[in-house]
Amino acid sequence: MEVFVGALTIFLLALFVGFEIITKVPPLLHTPLMSGANAISGITLVGTLVTSGQQLTTFTTILGLVAVAMATANVVGGFLVTHRMLGMFHRSD
């Protein structure tokens, strides 16, 4: 139970800090920061794969699966947005 409370505390603190950081970034900077966010999301994806692979309990395995799915969607979405942004800088002939 102590491990769960510690993990929940870290999760809630990360959620709060992430929300505060993202809301403080001006809208014009969101797209250029996507490439950096993709790198962070990739690290998150590796971490969720390692964590969910431990299979401590069924609950943690399910949470790990959800985390892997969300991190994967975040990485793929980030690359799609970055690809679209870079497409806007091509010269039109």
C-alpha positions as CSV (number, residue, x, y, z in Angstrom):
1,M,0.0,0.0,0.0
2,E,2.9,2.4,0.8
3,V,4.3,1.8,-2.7
4,F,0.9,2.7,-4.3
5,V,0.6,5.9,-2.2
6,G,4.1,6.9,-3.2
7,A,3.5,6.2,-6.9
8,L,0.2,8.0,-6.8
9,T,1.8,11.0,-5.2
10,I,4.5,11.2,-7.9
11,F,1.8,10.8,-10.6
12,L,-0.3,13.7,-9.2
13,L,2.7,15.9,-8.8
14,A,3.9,15.2,-12.3
15,L,0.3,15.9,-13.6
16,F,0.2,19.2,-11.8
17,V,3.7,20.4,-12.8
18,G,3.0,19.3,-16.5
19,F,-0.2,21.2,-16.6
20,E,1.3,24.3,-15.1
21,I,4.3,24.3,-17.5
22,I,2.1,23.8,-20.6
23,T,-0.4,26.5,-19.7
24,K,2.5,29.0,-19.2
25,V,3.9,28.4,-22.8
26,P,2.6,31.0,-25.3
27,P,0.5,29.4,-28.2
28,L,3.1,30.5,-30.8
29,L,5.7,28.3,-29.1
30,H,3.7,25.1,-28.9
31,T,4.5,23.8,-32.3
32,P,8.3,24.3,-32.3
33,L,8.4,22.7,-28.9
34,M,6.8,19.5,-30.3
35,S,10.1,18.0,-31.4
36,G,11.5,18.3,-27.9
37,A,8.2,16.9,-26.5
38,N,8.6,13.9,-28.8
39,A,11.9,13.1,-27.3
40,I,10.5,13.3,-23.8
41,S,7.5,11.2,-24.9
42,G,9.9,8.6,-26.3
43,I,11.6,8.4,-23.0
44,T,8.2,8.1,-21.3
45,L,7.3,5.3,-23.6
46,V,10.5,3.3,-22.8
47,G,9.8,3.9,-19.1
48,T,6.2,2.6,-19.3
49,L,7.3,-0.5,-21.3
50,V,9.9,-1.3,-18.6
51,T,7.4,-0.6,-15.8
52,S,4.5,-2.6,-17.2
53,G,6.8,-5.5,-18.1
54,Q,7.5,-6.1,-14.4
55,Q,3.9,-7.4,-13.9
56,L,3.8,-6.8,-10.1
57,T,0.0,-7.0,-9.9
58,T,-2.8,-7.2,-12.4
59,F,-3.7,-3.6,-11.6
60,T,-0.2,-2.3,-12.3
61,T,-0.1,-4.3,-15.6
62,I,-3.4,-2.7,-16.7
63,L,-2.1,0.8,-15.8
64,G,1.1,0.0,-17.6
65,L,-0.9,-1.0,-20.7
66,V,-2.9,2.3,-20.6
67,A,0.3,4.3,-20.1
68,V,2.0,2.6,-23.1
69,A,-1.0,3.3,-25.3
70,M,-1.2,7.0,-24.2
71,A,2.6,7.5,-24.6
72,T,2.5,5.9,-28.0
73,A,-0.4,8.1,-29.1
74,N,1.5,11.1,-27.8
75,V,4.7,10.2,-29.8
76,V,2.8,9.5,-33.0
77,G,0.7,12.6,-32.7
78,G,3.7,14.7,-32.0
79,F,5.5,13.4,-35.1
80,L,2.4,14.1,-37.2
81,V,2.2,17.7,-36.0
82,T,5.9,18.2,-36.5
83,H,5.7,16.7,-40.0
84,R,2.8,19.0,-40.9
85,M,4.6,22.1,-39.4
86,L,7.8,21.3,-41.5
87,G,5.6,20.9,-44.6
88,M,4.5,24.6,-44.2
89,F,8.1,25.7,-44.8
90,H,8.6,24.2,-48.2
91,R,9.0,26.6,-51.1
92,S,6.1,26.6,-53.5
93,D,7.3,26.6,-57.1
